[in-house]
Amino acid sequence: MPLGRKDSRSAADKKFTRAHLPSPNDNLAELVRMFGELGLDARDMTALSGAHTVGMANCKHYRGRVYGTSDTKYNIDPSFAESRRQMCPLQGPSGDAGKAPFDVTTPMKFDNAYYRDLVAHQGLLNSDQALYGGGGVDNLVEMYSADGDAFGRDFAKAMVKMGNIPPPKGMPTEVRLQCSKAN
Ligand code: HEM
């Protein structure tokens, strides 16, 4: 990562942030549009989504997909859906908290298994499966699923591009001494 990025001193307010963050039920066109607004193209977006090779999501973010109740619908492997429903009740005391790993095969490893999951229709969020749902980036998903080095190269390039997105105009900026907090 290049050093010296000018960061803002504070986060944007909740309303602005919500309006500019993609949602777990977004379809491909919406994801391409939102990333495009920030100068990231469909290839960048497809590579960056590969960050979901690690980490977990709460039930409320994938419930609609695994129960088939969301407006956005992408193919889902039935046995995968069934296993995720076990961790994410439709209703009940455990509520929205049931966490599931994004990547079913190697949840703790940064690799290209996320794309193999998508090819198997085992993407956790609708916005994950959107990348392999007959839209314009199916070929990239197949390529990354077969070629981990190509994914690594594109991911690194897109991360640098994302890091170069400037803070909104008019916000005071500074180079942080520690990247996770304002000076
Ligand atoms: C394509 C649009 C994206 C959408 C709709 C999206 C949505 C989400 C959602 C809903 C969660 C789960 C939050 C929770 O339940 O706690 C999540 C987690 C995560 N996302 Fe994304 N995300 C997107 C892109 C990205 C990108 C570009 C990156 C980084 C390059 C990223 C990295 C992560 C990581 C690492 C986690 C796991 C956090 C944890 O385990 O605590 N995501 N994302």
py3Dmol code that shows the C-alpha trace and the ligand (Angstrom):
import py3Dmol

protein = """\
ATOM      1  CA  MET A   1       0.000   0.000   0.000  1.00  0.00           C
ATOM      2  CA  PRO A   2       1.369   3.440  -0.825  1.00  0.00           C
ATOM      3  CA  LEU A   3       1.829   5.533   2.326  1.00  0.00           C
ATOM      4  CA  GLY A   4       0.774   9.146   2.856  1.00  0.00           C
ATOM      5  CA  ARG A   5      -2.924   9.015   2.025  1.00  0.00           C
ATOM      6  CA  LYS A   6      -4.793  12.129   3.057  1.00  0.00           C
ATOM      7  CA  ASP A   7      -7.580  10.885   5.323  1.00  0.00           C
ATOM      8  CA  SER A   8     -10.512  12.796   6.715  1.00  0.00           C
ATOM      9  CA  ARG A   9     -10.488  13.596  10.438  1.00  0.00           C
ATOM     10  CA  SER A  10     -13.953  12.214  11.046  1.00  0.00           C
ATOM     11  CA  ALA A  11     -16.377   9.768   9.505  1.00  0.00           C
ATOM     12  CA  ALA A  12     -19.230  10.951   7.316  1.00  0.00           C
ATOM     13  CA  ASP A  13     -22.622  11.020   9.050  1.00  0.00           C
ATOM     14  CA  LYS A  14     -24.828   7.922   9.144  1.00  0.00           C
ATOM     15  CA  LYS A  15     -27.215   9.079   6.425  1.00  0.00           C
ATOM     16  CA  PHE A  16     -24.458   9.816   3.926  1.00  0.00           C
ATOM     17  CA  THR A  17     -22.673   6.562   4.772  1.00  0.00           C
ATOM     18  CA  ARG A  18     -25.852   4.469   4.337  1.00  0.00           C
ATOM     19  CA  ALA A  19     -26.557   6.132   0.998  1.00  0.00           C
ATOM     20  CA  HIS A  20     -23.081   5.356  -0.306  1.00  0.00           C
ATOM     21  CA  LEU A  21     -22.521   1.851   1.020  1.00  0.00           C
ATOM     22  CA  PRO A  22     -23.629  -1.091  -1.101  1.00  0.00           C
ATOM     23  CA  SER A  23     -26.293  -3.304   0.438  1.00  0.00           C
ATOM     24  CA  PRO A  24     -26.166  -7.101   0.821  1.00  0.00           C
ATOM     25  CA  ASN A  25     -29.237  -7.348  -1.411  1.00  0.00           C
ATOM     26  CA  ASP A  26     -27.930  -5.193  -4.238  1.00  0.00           C
ATOM     27  CA  ASN A  27     -27.933  -6.677  -7.728  1.00  0.00           C
ATOM     28  CA  LEU A  28     -25.010  -6.534 -10.119  1.00  0.00           C
ATOM     29  CA  ALA A  29     -26.107  -3.349 -11.900  1.00  0.00           C
ATOM     30  CA  GLU A  30     -26.413  -1.532  -8.574  1.00  0.00           C
ATOM     31  CA  LEU A  31     -22.993  -2.741  -7.366  1.00  0.00           C
ATOM     32  CA  VAL A  32     -21.374  -1.676 -10.636  1.00  0.00           C
ATOM     33  CA  ARG A  33     -23.056   1.733 -10.363  1.00  0.00           C
ATOM     34  CA  MET A  34     -22.031   2.360  -6.739  1.00  0.00           C
ATOM     35  CA  PHE A  35     -18.402   1.372  -7.230  1.00  0.00           C
ATOM     36  CA  GLY A  36     -18.389   3.241 -10.551  1.00  0.00           C
ATOM     37  CA  GLU A  37     -19.351   6.472  -8.775  1.00  0.00           C
ATOM     38  CA  LEU A  38     -16.021   6.205  -6.964  1.00  0.00           C
ATOM     39  CA  GLY A  39     -13.982   5.436 -10.053  1.00  0.00           C
ATOM     40  CA  LEU A  40     -13.829   1.676  -9.480  1.00  0.00           C
ATOM     41  CA  ASP A  41     -14.846  -0.390 -12.509  1.00  0.00           C
ATOM     42  CA  ALA A  42     -16.635  -3.762 -12.629  1.00  0.00           C
ATOM     43  CA  ARG A  43     -13.321  -5.627 -12.574  1.00  0.00           C
ATOM     44  CA  ASP A  44     -12.156  -3.717  -9.466  1.00  0.00           C
ATOM     45  CA  MET A  45     -15.492  -4.416  -7.791  1.00  0.00           C
ATOM     46  CA  THR A  46     -15.319  -8.123  -8.626  1.00  0.00           C
ATOM     47  CA  ALA A  47     -11.776  -8.414  -7.283  1.00  0.00           C
ATOM     48  CA  LEU A  48     -12.466  -6.357  -4.139  1.00  0.00           C
ATOM     49  CA  SER A  49     -15.480  -8.511  -3.298  1.00  0.00           C
ATOM     50  CA  GLY A  50     -12.985 -11.354  -2.950  1.00  0.00           C
ATOM     51  CA  ALA A  51     -12.197  -9.868   0.482  1.00  0.00           C
ATOM     52  CA  HIS A  52     -15.235 -11.905   1.502  1.00  0.00           C
ATOM     53  CA  THR A  53     -12.921 -14.917   1.438  1.00  0.00           C
ATOM     54  CA  VAL A  54     -12.488 -14.127   5.156  1.00  0.00           C
ATOM     55  CA  GLY A  55     -14.916 -12.900   7.806  1.00  0.00           C
ATOM     56  CA  MET A  56     -18.490 -13.523   8.775  1.00  0.00           C
ATOM     57  CA  ALA A  57     -21.933 -12.008   8.249  1.00  0.00           C
ATOM     58  CA  ASN A  58     -24.842 -11.758  10.642  1.00  0.00           C
ATOM     59  CA  CYS A  59     -28.057 -13.629   9.913  1.00  0.00           C
ATOM     60  CA  LYS A  60     -30.043 -10.490   9.093  1.00  0.00           C
ATOM     61  CA  HIS A  61     -27.778  -9.921   6.098  1.00  0.00           C
ATOM     62  CA  TYR A  62     -28.233 -13.357   4.510  1.00  0.00           C
ATOM     63  CA  ARG A  63     -31.642 -14.473   5.824  1.00  0.00           C
ATOM     64  CA  GLY A  64     -33.536 -13.270   2.760  1.00  0.00           C
ATOM     65  CA  ARG A  65     -31.207 -15.166   0.446  1.00  0.00           C
ATOM     66  CA  VAL A  66     -31.286 -18.486   2.273  1.00  0.00           C
ATOM     67  CA  TYR A  67     -35.071 -18.405   2.775  1.00  0.00           C
ATOM     68  CA  GLY A  68     -35.751 -17.019  -0.697  1.00  0.00           C
ATOM     69  CA  THR A  69     -37.686 -14.068   0.716  1.00  0.00           C
ATOM     70  CA  SER A  70     -35.602 -11.161  -0.597  1.00  0.00           C
ATOM     71  CA  ASP A  71     -36.663  -9.191  -3.660  1.00  0.00           C
ATOM     72  CA  THR A  72     -33.277  -9.867  -5.218  1.00  0.00           C
ATOM     73  CA  LYS A  73     -32.944 -13.535  -6.116  1.00  0.00           C
ATOM     74  CA  TYR A  74     -29.923 -15.439  -7.366  1.00  0.00           C
ATOM     75  CA  ASN A  75     -29.536 -19.214  -7.672  1.00  0.00           C
ATOM     76  CA  ILE A  76     -28.581 -20.935  -4.450  1.00  0.00           C
ATOM     77  CA  ASP A  77     -27.357 -24.468  -3.878  1.00  0.00           C
ATOM     78  CA  PRO A  78     -30.243 -26.086  -1.917  1.00  0.00           C
ATOM     79  CA  SER A  79     -28.033 -27.962   0.565  1.00  0.00           C
ATOM     80  CA  PHE A  80     -26.025 -24.803   1.259  1.00  0.00           C
ATOM     81  CA  ALA A  81     -29.272 -22.868   1.845  1.00  0.00           C
ATOM     82  CA  GLU A  82     -30.485 -25.569   4.215  1.00  0.00           C
ATOM     83  CA  SER A  83     -27.245 -25.550   6.238  1.00  0.00           C
ATOM     84  CA  ARG A  84     -27.329 -21.750   6.530  1.00  0.00           C
ATOM     85  CA  ARG A  85     -30.981 -21.791   7.632  1.00  0.00           C
ATOM     86  CA  GLN A  86     -29.872 -23.899  10.616  1.00  0.00           C
ATOM     87  CA  MET A  87     -27.707 -20.995  11.813  1.00  0.00           C
ATOM     88  CA  CYS A  88     -30.287 -18.344  10.991  1.00  0.00           C
ATOM     89  CA  PRO A  89     -33.843 -18.945  12.176  1.00  0.00           C
ATOM     90  CA  LEU A  90     -36.649 -17.151  10.376  1.00  0.00           C
ATOM     91  CA  GLN A  91     -37.862 -15.952  13.777  1.00  0.00           C
ATOM     92  CA  GLY A  92     -36.984 -16.721  17.357  1.00  0.00           C
ATOM     93  CA  PRO A  93     -34.918 -15.777  20.369  1.00  0.00           C
ATOM     94  CA  SER A  94     -31.533 -15.988  18.639  1.00  0.00           C
ATOM     95  CA  GLY A  95     -32.819 -13.256  16.308  1.00  0.00           C
ATOM     96  CA  ASP A  96     -30.464 -11.732  13.770  1.00  0.00           C
ATOM     97  CA  ALA A  97     -27.197 -12.703  15.372  1.00  0.00           C
ATOM     98  CA  GLY A  98     -26.443 -16.151  13.875  1.00  0.00           C
ATOM     99  CA  LYS A  99     -23.131 -15.573  12.165  1.00  0.00           C
ATOM    100  CA  ALA A 100     -21.940 -17.529   9.170  1.00  0.00           C
ATOM    101  CA  PRO A 101     -18.579 -17.445   7.407  1.00  0.00           C
ATOM    102  CA  PHE A 102     -18.611 -15.993   3.897  1.00  0.00           C
ATOM    103  CA  ASP A 103     -16.368 -18.700   2.504  1.00  0.00           C
ATOM    104  CA  VAL A 104     -17.635 -22.194   3.258  1.00  0.00           C
ATOM    105  CA  THR A 105     -14.427 -24.002   2.388  1.00  0.00           C
ATOM    106  CA  THR A 106     -11.494 -22.020   3.874  1.00  0.00           C
ATOM    107  CA  PRO A 107     -13.102 -19.299   6.058  1.00  0.00           C
ATOM    108  CA  MET A 108      -9.834 -18.305   7.779  1.00  0.00           C
ATOM    109  CA  LYS A 109      -7.622 -18.215   4.715  1.00  0.00           C
ATOM    110  CA  PHE A 110      -7.185 -15.353   2.238  1.00  0.00           C
ATOM    111  CA  ASP A 111      -7.420 -17.278  -1.030  1.00  0.00           C
ATOM    112  CA  ASN A 112      -9.620 -17.531  -4.139  1.00  0.00           C
ATOM    113  CA  ALA A 113     -12.061 -20.083  -2.675  1.00  0.00           C
ATOM    114  CA  TYR A 114     -14.703 -17.329  -2.489  1.00  0.00           C
ATOM    115  CA  TYR A 115     -14.989 -17.482  -6.290  1.00  0.00           C
ATOM    116  CA  ARG A 116     -15.260 -21.277  -6.286  1.00  0.00           C
ATOM    117  CA  ASP A 117     -18.105 -20.880  -3.778  1.00  0.00           C
ATOM    118  CA  LEU A 118     -19.846 -18.496  -6.197  1.00  0.00           C
ATOM    119  CA  VAL A 119     -19.475 -20.932  -9.096  1.00  0.00           C
ATOM    120  CA  ALA A 120     -21.081 -23.561  -6.815  1.00  0.00           C
ATOM    121  CA  HIS A 121     -23.906 -21.069  -6.024  1.00  0.00           C
ATOM    122  CA  GLN A 122     -22.759 -20.950  -2.425  1.00  0.00           C
ATOM    123  CA  GLY A 123     -22.324 -17.201  -2.114  1.00  0.00           C
ATOM    124  CA  LEU A 124     -23.615 -16.043   1.275  1.00  0.00           C
ATOM    125  CA  LEU A 125     -25.086 -12.649   0.377  1.00  0.00           C
ATOM    126  CA  ASN A 126     -27.180 -11.823  -2.667  1.00  0.00           C
ATOM    127  CA  SER A 127     -24.511  -9.219  -3.444  1.00  0.00           C
ATOM    128  CA  ASP A 128     -21.910 -12.016  -3.487  1.00  0.00           C
ATOM    129  CA  GLN A 129     -23.887 -14.317  -5.758  1.00  0.00           C
ATOM    130  CA  ALA A 130     -24.723 -11.315  -7.964  1.00  0.00           C
ATOM    131  CA  LEU A 131     -21.195 -11.651  -9.359  1.00  0.00           C
ATOM    132  CA  TYR A 132     -22.060 -15.074 -10.765  1.00  0.00           C
ATOM    133  CA  GLY A 133     -25.646 -14.791 -11.833  1.00  0.00           C
ATOM    134  CA  GLY A 134     -25.529 -14.508 -15.594  1.00  0.00           C
ATOM    135  CA  GLY A 135     -24.398 -10.857 -15.605  1.00  0.00           C
ATOM    136  CA  GLY A 136     -21.322  -9.333 -17.160  1.00  0.00           C
ATOM    137  CA  VAL A 137     -18.655 -10.566 -14.733  1.00  0.00           C
ATOM    138  CA  ASP A 138     -19.272 -14.350 -14.754  1.00  0.00           C
ATOM    139  CA  ASN A 139     -16.112 -14.772 -16.838  1.00  0.00           C
ATOM    140  CA  LEU A 140     -13.993 -12.925 -14.251  1.00  0.00           C
ATOM    141  CA  VAL A 141     -15.406 -15.057 -11.420  1.00  0.00           C
ATOM    142  CA  GLU A 142     -14.556 -18.215 -13.345  1.00  0.00           C
ATOM    143  CA  MET A 143     -11.067 -16.890 -14.083  1.00  0.00           C
ATOM    144  CA  TYR A 144     -10.357 -15.955 -10.430  1.00  0.00           C
ATOM    145  CA  SER A 145     -11.777 -19.297  -9.254  1.00  0.00           C
ATOM    146  CA  ALA A 146      -9.232 -21.087 -11.407  1.00  0.00           C
ATOM    147  CA  ASP A 147      -6.268 -18.713 -11.038  1.00  0.00           C
ATOM    148  CA  GLY A 148      -5.435 -17.533  -7.514  1.00  0.00           C
ATOM    149  CA  ASP A 149      -2.450 -15.483  -8.718  1.00  0.00           C
ATOM    150  CA  ALA A 150      -4.606 -13.498 -11.148  1.00  0.00           C
ATOM    151  CA  PHE A 151      -6.999 -12.773  -8.283  1.00  0.00           C
ATOM    152  CA  GLY A 152      -4.108 -11.698  -6.026  1.00  0.00           C
ATOM    153  CA  ARG A 153      -2.777  -9.286  -8.666  1.00  0.00           C
ATOM    154  CA  ASP A 154      -6.164  -7.727  -9.432  1.00  0.00           C
ATOM    155  CA  PHE A 155      -7.064  -7.506  -5.741  1.00  0.00           C
ATOM    156  CA  ALA A 156      -3.841  -5.659  -4.908  1.00  0.00           C
ATOM    157  CA  LYS A 157      -4.329  -3.232  -7.820  1.00  0.00           C
ATOM    158  CA  ALA A 158      -7.945  -2.545  -6.847  1.00  0.00           C
ATOM    159  CA  MET A 159      -7.035  -2.041  -3.159  1.00  0.00           C
ATOM    160  CA  VAL A 160      -4.526   0.644  -4.147  1.00  0.00           C
ATOM    161  CA  LYS A 161      -7.154   2.269  -6.372  1.00  0.00           C
ATOM    162  CA  MET A 162      -9.702   2.157  -3.531  1.00  0.00           C
ATOM    163  CA  GLY A 163      -7.159   3.639  -1.122  1.00  0.00           C
ATOM    164  CA  ASN A 164      -6.694   6.543  -3.523  1.00  0.00           C
ATOM    165  CA  ILE A 165     -10.356   7.566  -3.393  1.00  0.00           C
ATOM    166  CA  PRO A 166     -10.163  11.033  -1.859  1.00  0.00           C
ATOM    167  CA  PRO A 167     -12.291  12.050   1.130  1.00  0.00           C
ATOM    168  CA  PRO A 168     -15.329  14.199   0.151  1.00  0.00           C
ATOM    169  CA  LYS A 169     -14.418  17.750  -0.872  1.00  0.00           C
ATOM    170  CA  GLY A 170     -14.259  20.313   1.885  1.00  0.00           C
ATOM    171  CA  MET A 171     -13.389  17.861   4.646  1.00  0.00           C
ATOM    172  CA  PRO A 172     -10.238  18.641   6.596  1.00  0.00           C
ATOM    173  CA  THR A 173      -7.625  15.983   5.886  1.00  0.00           C
ATOM    174  CA  GLU A 174      -4.413  14.719   7.403  1.00  0.00           C
ATOM    175  CA  VAL A 175      -1.921  11.909   6.982  1.00  0.00           C
ATOM    176  CA  ARG A 176      -2.610   9.544   9.854  1.00  0.00           C
ATOM    177  CA  LEU A 177       0.157   8.338  12.129  1.00  0.00           C
ATOM    178  CA  GLN A 178      -1.930   5.263  12.840  1.00  0.00           C
ATOM    179  CA  CYS A 179      -4.246   4.216  10.031  1.00  0.00           C
ATOM    180  CA  SER A 180      -7.167   3.144  12.215  1.00  0.00           C
ATOM    181  CA  LYS A 181      -7.679   6.509  13.958  1.00  0.00           C
ATOM    182  CA  ALA A 182      -7.417  10.256  13.495  1.00  0.00           C
ATOM    183  CA  ASN A 183      -4.276  11.879  14.910  1.00  0.00           C
TER     184      ASN A 183
END
"""
ligand_1 = """\
43
HEM
C -19.543 -5.486 -3.018
C -20.196 -4.851 -2.068
C -20.136 -5.271 -0.634
C -21.203 -5.532 0.163
C -22.674 -5.435 -0.212
C -20.677 -5.944 1.448
C -21.466 -6.304 2.527
C -20.981 -6.866 3.704
C -21.804 -7.349 4.791
C -23.337 -7.273 4.858
C -20.978 -7.861 5.732
C -21.377 -8.531 7.058
C -21.525 -7.512 8.168
C -22.022 -8.183 9.431
O -23.047 -8.871 9.385
O -21.345 -8.014 10.479
C -19.623 -7.701 5.257
C -18.489 -8.105 5.937
C -17.210 -7.953 5.476
N -16.818 -7.266 4.338
Fe -18.062 -6.640 2.857
N -19.309 -5.898 1.433
C -18.924 -5.485 0.180
C -17.632 -5.262 -0.256
C -16.510 -5.429 0.534
C -15.175 -4.966 0.175
C -14.855 -4.174 -1.086
C -14.345 -5.353 1.173
C -12.864 -5.107 1.330
C -12.032 -4.946 0.313
C -15.150 -6.069 2.155
C -14.673 -6.669 3.296
C -15.449 -7.284 4.264
C -14.923 -8.071 5.395
C -13.461 -8.382 5.679
C -16.041 -8.484 6.149
C -16.027 -9.367 7.406
C -16.037 -8.554 8.674
C -16.086 -9.440 9.913
O -15.972 -10.664 9.849
O -16.256 -8.861 11.003
N -16.455 -6.069 1.739
N -19.649 -7.082 4.023
"""
view = py3Dmol.view(width=600, height=400)
view.addModel(protein, "pdb")
view.setStyle({"model": 0}, {"cartoon": {"style": "trace"}})
view.addModel(ligand_1, "xyz")
view.setStyle({"model": 1}, {"stick": {}})
view.zoomTo()
view.show()
